[in-house]
Amino acid sequence: MISYLKGIVAGVQSYGANRHILTLEVNSMGYDLQVTSRLSQQLPGLGEEIQIFTHYQIRDEVPFLYGFSSPADRELFRYLISVSGIGASLAIALLDTLELPDLVQAVITANVQLLIQTPGIGKRNAERICLELKTKLIEWRKNAGFLVATGGPIPGILEEVQMTLLALGYTAQEVNHSLHYVSEEIGLPKDSCVEDWIKQAIIYFSSTEVIQ
C-alpha cells in the first residue's frame, strides 16, 4: 500500500499521553499519521522535511495511518498487532515503553514482568505475546541482521533485579539502560549476585541524576 511518505512537517498534535498525530504535507496534500511519543519528540521543526515509514489499517471502516522512524519499528509493530488481543494502541504503547532492542529481548526471553510495565498490558497479554512471537522474532532478527542487546545479568538473576528496580520507581527503559551500562562499562560479571547488580544500578542512577 503506502510504504513511506517523504514530506514537510506541517504540525504535531497530542491527544493525551498515548496519541500523537503528525501532519505531513506531501505534494500539497496533508496526511495525518499516528506516531509514538518517542518519535513525536524526535521530529524536526515545522517546515522541515522528513521521511516516515507507514502502516495503513482500516478499522471499523475508518482508515488509519501509523508512522515510524524505521522499517524495523514498523515491522515490530506489525508483529505485535498480529497477536490476538493486541491492537494498534497497545502496540504503540509497547514501542513507547521499551526501546526496540529491549522490547525484542523481553519477548524472546519471555520477560513477562518487564512487558507488563506497559500501560494496558496485563500478564495474559504479555504471556500471549511471548508465546506467539518468540520464534518469529528470533528468525526475524537473524534475517534482518538485527542484534538484541546482551548487556545485563544472567536470566536467573535478571528478573529479580529488574523487578526490584521497577519497584523503586524507575522506568523499564531506565532499568535496561542501567543494566547495560553496569555490564558493558563497569564490567560486572553476569553471574554476580542480585544485590551487586542493584547496588551498581543505583550508583549509575545517582551519577546520571536520573532520580528527579
C-alpha positions, 0 to 999 in steps of 0.5 A: 500500500503506502510504504513511506511518505517523504514530506514537510512537517506541517504540525504535531498534535497530542491527544493525551499521553498515548496519541500523537498525530503528525501532519505531513504535507506531501505534494500539497496534500496533508496526511495525518499519521499516528506516531509514538511519543518517542518519535513525536519528540524526535521530529524536526521543526515545522517546515522541515522535511522528513521521511516516515515509514507507514502502516495503513489499517482500516478499522471499523471502516475508518482508515488509519495511518501509523508512522515510524522512524524505521522499517524495523519499528514498523515491522515490530509493530506489525508483529505485535498487532498480529497477536490476538488481543493486541491492537494498534494502541497497545502496540504503540504503547509497547514501542513507547515503553521499551526501546526496540532492542529491549522490547525484542529481548523481553519477548524472546526471553519471555520477560513477562514482568518487564512487558507488563510495565506497559500501560494496558498490558496485563500478564495474559497479554504479555504471556500471549505475546511471548508465546506467539512471537518468540520464534518469529522474532528470533528468525526475524532478527537473524534475517534482518541482521538485527542484534538484541542487546546482551548487556545485563545479568544472567536470566536467573538473576535478571528478573529479580533485579529488574523487578526490584528496580521497577519497584523503586520507581524507575522506568523499564527503559531506565532499568535496561539502560542501567543494566547495560551500562553496569555490564558493558562499562563497569564490567560486572560479571553476569553471574554476580549476585542480585544485590551487586547488580542493584547496588551498581544500578543505583550508583549509575542512577545517582551519577546520571541524576536520573532520580528527579 
